[in-house]
């Protein structure tokens, strides 16, 4: 296999380096064709995300894979106007079966910053589609990627690699799903407007929460974030009025003092007629006074509570990842065997064509004999003998040569290919068992019968 996987990811390089080697969506088609020409690749796919840039390629026969990997690094460095030496320090590469295993691990989320995250599979499918539209996918990558996608799907189906949340934001929303049976009718109050709250809002929308209010110290930032999710923006000072309608409250600010006290929450519960509230405090220092947790109808979780959940889930995912590794190893082996079987296709076709040519010649000879009025039984017997002799001539000659050379290993393989038992003795036993036997003590020749 001439497959190469080369790239840079969150484990091998800092974000400053990853930014410089990333391909913008509008660049990818041009870069694909440029790589084929300048790096002399037969086929290529480029995957570029916020955490990784990887190139999957089929190398030409005349180059060793390790040399081709160096050439590919040089091409990437030139394309992005970087030092090849600097890039080499941050890059990794895999070849042949190792490359295939790596691509499958990436597609399955096993190589992601968040173990088991599902988005990478969709990103890889998009990268493959773009390469196909750009004309840089041929027969080999055309076989590789469908196998990669089916393996990633099997990992998702046969393991629980993506079932449990392993981010604090996701864990907070997952808690809400356990407490409220119908999130579609639940409303959420998010306090803060940073990256964590944005991620929480995204997960809430995906979970079906339709009403979200975002409270922040500056209204402009709250409105900016609220527009992304069709949410309402308010100031921190409006939180007491909003608490009455909030089933879910999630906070993540940089405040040094608590924003929500026991009194404000207690008043909101009275107005809510003690309908339960989930309150999740992701902030450090805490945004919600610990005493709020003493209220009967409040489920209060701190960031430490969520981290315990995340750590437990992460251990579960790591256990599932080991199961996924077995699935991928089996898939690589199956692909290798399938590729080897393809190598026999041309030989099988050629041998079948030769057999058909022998058949046609013997058949024409027999037809001519029949047209002359020869005995049909003799013609058929001669047809069978002639065809048999033609088909066994070349194998017989080859068997004599390897036997004379003392190549017992080749002789054993040849017997397997010809469908013969492993030893001639076994063949004799089979033949003897098929022969008719006669009674050993016939009293009269006329009484001799087949047994």
HELIX and SHEET records of a PDB file:
HELIX    1   1 UNK A   15  UNK A   21  1                                   7    
HELIX    2   2 UNK A   25  UNK A   38  1                                  14    
HELIX    3   3 UNK A   65  UNK A   79  1                                  15    
HELIX    4   4 UNK A   84  UNK A   90  1                                   7    
HELIX    5   5 UNK A   96  UNK A  107  1                                  12    
HELIX    6   6 UNK A  119  UNK A  134  1                                  16    
HELIX    7   7 UNK A  139  UNK A  158  1                                  20    
HELIX    8   8 UNK A  168  UNK A  179  1                                  12    
HELIX    9   9 UNK A  183  UNK A  185  5                                   3    
HELIX   10  10 UNK A  195  UNK A  207  1                                  13    
HELIX   11  11 UNK A  219  UNK A  228  1                                  10    
HELIX   12  12 UNK A  236  UNK A  238  5                                   3    
HELIX   13  13 UNK A  239  UNK A  243  1                                   5    
HELIX   14  14 UNK A  262  UNK A  271  1                                  10    
HELIX   15  15 UNK A  290  UNK A  294  5                                   5    
HELIX   16  16 UNK A  303  UNK A  343  1                                  41    
HELIX   17  17 UNK A  345  UNK A  371  1                                  27    
HELIX   18  18 UNK A  376  UNK A  404  1                                  29    
HELIX   19  19 UNK A  408  UNK A  417  1                                  10    
HELIX   20  20 UNK A  424  UNK A  434  1                                  11    
HELIX   21  21 UNK A  445  UNK A  447  5                                   3    
SHEET    1   A 4 UNK A  41  UNK A  48  0                                        
SHEET    2   A 4 UNK A  52  UNK A  59 -1                                        
SHEET    3   A 4 UNK A   3  UNK A   9 -1                                        
SHEET    4   A 4 UNK A  92  UNK A  95 -1                                        
SHEET    1   B 6 UNK A 232  UNK A 235  0                                        
SHEET    2   B 6 UNK A 211  UNK A 216  1                                        
SHEET    3   B 6 UNK A 187  UNK A 191  1                                        
SHEET    4   B 6 UNK A 248  UNK A 251  1                                        
SHEET    5   B 6 UNK A 277  UNK A 281  1                                        
SHEET    6   B 6 UNK A 298  UNK A 302  1                                        
END                                                                             
